[in-house]
């Protein structure tokens, strides 16, 4: 696992300065604390920071082919590199290292941009072809690893993180107000946008060619759901085969491995497979809370006991939020998901014992695991059939009048969230339960100038784009398809990558092996969800591997009691970050609206934690990167 960066000039006579590439590398030292490499090849400069996982002694980068005409910097893992190595050796290629990186160099020589079709892995890499004066950068199918780029009339600059790009001279740092609107709506910025107008994310499953000053972006893989006639027994058998092989591939390492263990279905499945494939106890890591409705440690302990793991756990308290500025630095963009804190802390704890940890992310999106799937089913089957007048004039005001509770979920909190989401248009489908800024709140929150700049734009455009592509899919498949292409790639995977890499820990996600993803979207919807029962196939397939405590639990989600902490321990932080004069001088938001949100939340009249925390994280980010 590494961090990569680089710069290529359009003018073949210009040379990137080594000290600039060096400075870019140093911003991402956390991604690769073990080694640094910088190489200037004509008009191209490549840099990398290395976290040594495979081929510890000879895996230094940048790395070239035999005649040094092709160079690469690579972040990630190619899980099938040993198989590809044999194929390439048969074709006549000779290898100087045992690294998966060298497989990519020779793979490019043999297959060009068709290289991506051969890869099973998570990656962001850049190849400089000095003969053709061509830069190729590519990102893995699901977007597990990040890759940003900046393009102007003179050059293309790329990096695993935005902060590396910002070290290059002359970067335009204008904030993209459409991306800011996008962030406040969903708590993340959707690809291909970034919070900076001129810096873009390379979308998952795409590669970019930079040649003769022109940028050409092409997809090499896109998720295409194709329902097949699976029986439950056959699907269960196939899922078991795929999961075991995916975990087996992700156990290939020259350094110690472990697993994040929440005690949910997905992490339990991973630990069960790891225990089967390992001849030593699996190292497992869990985070808990003092607040009982948020604490899941008893489930993790049950799994650890069943599989006799070497178990480690940590209880998080509100003072952990002192990490806010540090984590905002690692995120590079405003990011509103509260669970960055437990994700960072469980990664930090794991890094004391291992260099690689497996994570259960992706199971909910592939196999219909979220409570929002149930909410959407309830809406379609029952709620929308209630006359609109009753919903608008009676149910809506009643739900809004309910005072929020301190519980993680609870009936009152669920009702309020459901009714608020149901107020959005049907065209948003499942995404109605994933938004945090409603249309009628937008004009009040933004300053007049900022709102005028976004007035005629669609804040839900990322969702609408995938809704249109999925309009003929069944409901369960459609909602999963939207989740995989939006929430998973731009929220969940961003969180896991940045927080694990902040501690120099590599996180691997077996559920997102592209073979499992394609299999999941070949299933009839009734194998994923039956009535209001989620993850039907996962439960059937791995039921015997789960302890009784996990078999009978409800979906919880990896969250923290932020709504309670804002009223207490974090109150002073909020009042400082959202101080009215500061907001007024910034010119983006209406301080009166923000004061109203804070006042209602502090009095316990409303739960505005999502909006307030997003605004707080934006201010932390703004102080670090935008001033």
N, C-alpha and C positions, 0 to 999 in steps of 0.2 A: 504494500500500500504506500502511496506517495502523494505528493502534490507536484503539479507540473505548471510551467508557464513558458512564455516565449513571445517573440516578436519577429515579424517578417516585413521587410520594406518592399514596396512595389519596384522601386528603382534598384536595379541589380548592382549598381556601383556603391550603394550605401551599406554601412555595416552597423548593426546594433552594438552599443557599448557594453562590454562585459560587466561593468559595474552596475548598469541598469538591470540586467538579467539577475545579477547577484542580489540586488536589493529586492527584486520581485520574489526571488527564492526565499529570502530571509523572512518575508511576511507570512510564509506558510511552513515555517520550521516545525510547527506542531504536527503537521501532516506527515513529516518525515524527519525525525530527530537523528537518524543514524548516519546520514550521508547527504552530501550535496554535489551536484554536477552542473557545470555551465559549459556550453559549447557554442562557438560562433562559426558558422559555415556560410561564408559569403554574406548574402543579404539576410540570412536567418540567424536568430539567436535562440537557443533552447536551454531551459533550466529545469531542474527537478530537485525535490527533497525526498529522501527515501526512508521508509519504515521497512526494515528488512524482515521478510516473511519467508520467501523461497529463494534458494541459492544465496545464502548469506555472504559467501566469500567473493563471488564473481558477478553479482547482479548490478554493478554500478551503471548508472545512466548519466547523460545520454549515451546511447548504444548505437552502433552502426553495423552495416553489412561488411563484407570482406574488403571491398575497395573504398569504403567510407563515402559512397555516393548517396546512401540513404541513412538517415539518422532518426531516432525515436526517443521521446519521453513518454512514459506510461504510468498511469495511476490506476490501480485495481488488481484484479486477478483473472487470469484465463484458466478456468477449471479443467478444460480438456486439452491443455497445452501439450501434455505428454503424447496423446494420440496424434495431435497435429504435427508434433516434432517428428514422429516416425514417418508420417506421410511426406513431409518436406525433405527428410533425409533420403527417402526413396526416390524423390525427384532430383536429388543431386546436391542439395544444400548441405553445407557443413556448419556445425555449431561450435562456438568457442566457450559457451556458458551453459549452465543447466537452468536458466531462468525462462519464465514464460514470456518475458519481454522480447527475447531474441526470436521467438516463434513468430511474433508480429512482423518483425523486419523481413524475415524470409517469406512469410505469408503474403506480405505486400508485393514482394518481388514476383511471386508466382501468380497471384490472383488479383492484384490491383485493388480497386475498391470492392471487389467481390469478397475480399478478406472477411468482411463483417459477417457474411453468411455462414462462415465456418466456426464462429466463436461462441463458446458458452462461458459467460463470465460477467463481471461488473467492471466497467472501465471508462476512462476518459483518456485518450492518447492523441499525440501529435506526431506525424511523420513528415520529415522534410526530405523531398526528392530533389537533390541538387542538380541532377541532369535536366530535369524538366522545370526547375525553378517553381516547384509546386508544393504547397503545404496541404496536408490532409489532416483534419482533426475529426474524431468520431466519439460518440457516446453510446453506452450500452443500451440494449433494447428497452429496459424499463426505467432508465434514468437513475440507477442506484448511485452512480458516481456523477459529480457535477462537472460542467465545463462551460465557461463564460468566454465571450469574445467581444472585441471592440474593433471597429473598422472605420477608417477615415480615408481621405484621398491619398495618403502616403503609405499606410501600413495596416497590418492586421496584428492585433495583440490578443493573446489568449491566456487563460489561467484556470486552475481548479477553483479558485476563489476570487471574488471581485477585488479584494484588497491587494492582490498581486498586480492586477491590471492598473490599479490606481497609482502604483509606484512608477509607471512609465510617465515621461514628461508630456504635458499638454493634453491630458485627458479631460474631456468635457464632462462635468459633474452635474449637469442640469437634472433636477428631479423630474421624473415622468409622473405627471398628475394622474394619468389613467392608471398607472401601476399603483399609485397611492390609494386611489379609489378601490382598485382591485384588492389591495391588502386589507383595507378597512371592512370590505365586504366579506372576505373569506379567511382573513388572518394570515394570508400568504400572498406572494406575487406569483402569478401564473406565467409559465413559459409560453412564448419566447421572450417576454418582457423581463426586465429587471427594474429595480427602483430608479436606476439611472437611465435616461432616455437613450443614450448612445451605447450602453453596454447591454448585450443580449445573452440569453441562455441558449445554448444549442439544444434543441428538443431531443428527448429520448428517441433512440432508434434512428438517428440521423447522422450523416457525416457532412462536413463542410470542406470544399475545395477552394483554395485561394491561389489564383494563377493569373498573371498579367494584370494584377490590381483588381480583379473581379472575384466576387464571392458567389459560390454556387452551393446551395444547401439542398440535399436530397435525402429522402427516407430510404432506409434499407430494410426496415421492418416496421409493420404496423399491426396492432392487435385487430384481428378480424374474426369475431365470434361466428362459429359455424357449428350449429347444433347437430350432433350425431345421435344415433339410436342406441344409446347406452342402456344396458340393464344395470340395476343397482349393484349386483354382484360383480359384474365385469368392471364397472367403474371403480368400485372399491378396490378390487385387485390391482387395477392399473395405477390408482392413486398411491397405493402402498409401495408399488415398485418404483414409481417416480420419486416419492419422498425419500425412500431409502438411498436411491442412487444420488439424489441431489445432496443429501447430508454427507454421504460418503465422499463426494467430490470436494465438498467444502471443509472436510477434515484434513485435506492435503496441506501440510505446513511443516516448516522446519523450526517452528516456535510453539510454545504452549497455547492451547485453545480452551475456551469455556463457553457458557451459554447464559444469556439473560433469561431469567425465570420469573415470570409474573404470576404463575399459577393458573393462567388461562389455558384454553384448549391448545392454541398454537404453540406456545412455548413448551407445554407438556409434551406434545408430539415430538418436537425437536429433541428434547432431553431423552425421551424414550428411544429414539433412533440413535442418538449419540451413545447412549449406554449400551445398546446392542452392538455397535460397531467398535467401541473402545474396549481395551483390555485393562484400563485403569479407571478409577472413579471420575465422572464428569465434574468439572468445577462449575458451580452455578452461582448466580448473583441476583439478589432481589432488593427492592426498595420498598419501605413501608412508611406509614404516617401515624401520628398519635391519634388523629381523628378517626374513629372506628369505621365510619361509612366509606372512608377512602383506603383503609388498610387491607391489603390482600395477602399479607405475609403468611397467614395460616394455610392458604392454598399452595403457595410456593413450598412451604415446609412439608406439606403432605406429599408433593411430587418428589422433593429431595429425599424424603424418607423412603418412598417406594423404590427409587432408583439408587439409593445409597450414594448420593452425590457428595462431593466436598462443597458444602453450602456456605455462602457468605451473605449477610444481609445488613442493611443500614436503614435507620429511621430518620426521615427528613423532617425538619422543623422550619418555621417561617424565617429564621435567621439565615437559612440557605439562600434566600432571595438577595442577600448581599452580593451574590454572584451576578446580578443583573447586568452590570456594565461589562464584566468579563465575557458573558455569554453573548451579549449584543455584538461585541467585537468579533467573535467567531462566526456569527451568522451573516455578516456583511450586508444584509437587507433587513428591513423591519419584518418581524415574525412574531405572531401573536399566540402561538400554541403554548399553553402553560406547561405542558409536559416536557419542555426542554430541560427543566430543572431535575426531575427524577432521571431523565435519560442521561444527562451529563453526570450526575452523581453515581448512577449505577455503572457507567462507563469508567469513571475515575476509580471506583472500588475494584472493578474487574481488572483494570490496568496494573494494579499492584500484584496481580497473580498470573495474568495471561497477556498475550499480545493480540490475540484474535478471539472474538466472541460471536457466536451465532445468535441471531435474533428472529423472532417469529413474525415479523412484519410482512404484510401482504395477505395473510390468511383471511382476514375480514373482507377485503375487497374481492378476492377470488371466489369465496364460498359463502357470500351473503351473511356476514357476521355481525354487522352493526345493529343497534337498536333502531337506527333510522330506517332500516329496511322494514322493521315491524310497523313503525309509524307510518311509513308510506303505504303499506298494505292496509292498515286501518283506515287511512284517509280514503283510499280508492274504494274499499269495500263498504264503508259505513259513513264516514264524516261528510264527504262531499254530497251525499244524498240527502242530508238535512237541508231544508230550504235556506237559500242564501241570506234571506232577511233575518232568520233566527240566528244563523252563525254570526252575522255582522252586528245585529242590534242586541243580542242577548248573550251568546256564548263568549264572544270576544271581550265585551266589557267585564263580564264576570271573571274570566281568566285573568285579565289585567289587574283586577282588584285584589286577587289573591296575593298575600305577602310571601315572598320567597323564603325558603327554609335553608338551614345550614347544612343539610344532608347533601351527599354527592349527587344523588338523583332524587328519589322521593316522588310521590304522586303529584304534589303541587308543582314542583319544578318541571316535571314531565308535561303536565297539562299546559303550563304557561309556554313552554318551548314549542309544543305541538301546535297550539292555536296560533302563535306568532308565525310559525312556518307555513301554516295552512293559508295564511293571508296572501302569500305570493302566488304568482300565476302558475297554472298547471303546466305550462311549457317548461318550467324549471325542474319538473319531476322531483326526483330524490334530493336534488341540491337545495330544495326548500329548507331542509333540516340542517344545512351546512353553512348558512349565511348569518352574519352578525350585524349587518347594517341594512335596515329596511329602506325602501325607496323614499318614504315620507320623512325619514330622519336625515337624509343626505344633505338637503339644502340647508337644514338648520345647523348641521355640524361643520360644514366647510365655510370658510370666509366667502364673501360675495364674489371676489375675483377668482378664487379657486373653483367655486361652483360653476361660474360662467364658463370656465375652461373645460369642464367635464359635462356640462348640462346635457348635451345632445349625444353623449356616448353611452354605451351599454355596459354597466358594471358586471353583468352576468355573461359577457361575451364568451369567456372560456367554456362555461357550462353549455351555453346555447350551441356552440360549435359542435360539441360532442353529442348533445341531445339530437341535433339534426341528423348526424351520422348514424345514430342509434334508434331512429324513430320507428323502424319496423321490427325491432327486437322485442321479445317479451319483457315484462316489467322488471323481473329480477336480473336478467342479463343486461338490460339497458342501464340500470342503476349501478351495477358492478362495473360496466364498461366506462361510465362517466367517472366513477371513483378512481379507477386505475389510471385514467388519463389526466386527472386533475388533482384530487386530494392526496392520492398516494405519492405521485411523483413530486409535487410541489410543496407538500406539507410533511408527510410521514418520512419520506426518504431524505429530505433536506434536514429534518431534525436529527435523524439517526446518524447521517454522515457527519454533520458539523459537530454534534455533541460528542460522538465517539472519537473523531479526529482531533477535537480539542484536547483530548487526553492521550493522543497518540495510540489509540486502540483501533484495530480494524474490525468492523462489524460486517458479518456475512449474512445474507438473507436467503435461506434455502427455498422458501415458498416462491421466490421470484426467479427461480430457474425458468427460462422461457418455455421449456417443455411443459412445466406444471401450469404456467399461465395459459398456454394454448389449450391444454387439456381441460382446464377449468371452464374455459369459454366454448368448449364443445359439448358441455353437459346440458341436458334438459333442465329447466329451472326447478322442477319438482325434486331433483336430486340435491339441490342446494338449500331450498327452503320449502318447508311443508306447513302450510297455514302460517302461523306466527313462529314456528320453530326454525331458527337459523342454523347454518352449518350442518345440515342434515347428513351429508355424505362424510364429512370429517368425523362427526360423532359416530356414525355407523362403523367406519373403517378402523378407527383407533380407540373405540370405546373401552376395550379391555386394557389398554395401556394407561388409562386415566384412573387415579385414585377416586374413591367415592365422593370426596369433597369437591373435586373438579367436575365430575360427571353431573352433579346436581346444582352447580352454581350458575348464576346469570352473568351475562356480559357486563364487565365493569368499565374498561377503558383506563388508560394510563394517564391520570390527571392528578391535580393537587387542589387543596381547599383554598384557592386564590380568592374566592368571593369573601371568605371569612377573614383572610389575612389582610385584604385591602382595608377592611373596616378597623383593623387593629394594628398589627405589627408593621404593615406597609403603608399605613395612612400618611405618615410624614413624607415618605418617598413619593407617593402620589401627589400630595399637595405641592411638593417642590417641583416635580417634573411638569405638572400641569398648571403652574402658577399663572394667573391671568395676564400679567404684563408680558411674561415670556411668550405666551401663546399669541397675544396681540402683535408683538413685534415680529414674530415669525411669519405671520400673514397668511397661514394656510387654513386655520380653524377659527371658529367662533368661540371666544372664551366664555360667553354667557351660557351657551349650550353645554360646554364641558363642565362649568360650575353646577349647572342643573343636574347633570348626570352624577357628579360626585356627591352632591347633597342628597339626592334620592337614594343612592347606594349606601351612604354612611348612615342614613336614618333607617335602613332596612326596609324601605318602601318598595324598592326594585332591585333586581340583580343586574347591574350594568357591568359586571366584572369583565366580560369579553370586550366591550367597547373601551372601557377605561384601561385595561391592561394593554390593549393594542395601541392606544394613544401613548401610554407610558413607554412601551418598547420603541415606538417611533421616535419619541424624544431622546431616548438613550442612543438610538442609532444616529439621529440627526447630529447630536453633539460629537459623535465619534467620526462621522464620515462626510457630513454635508456642509459643515461650517467652513 
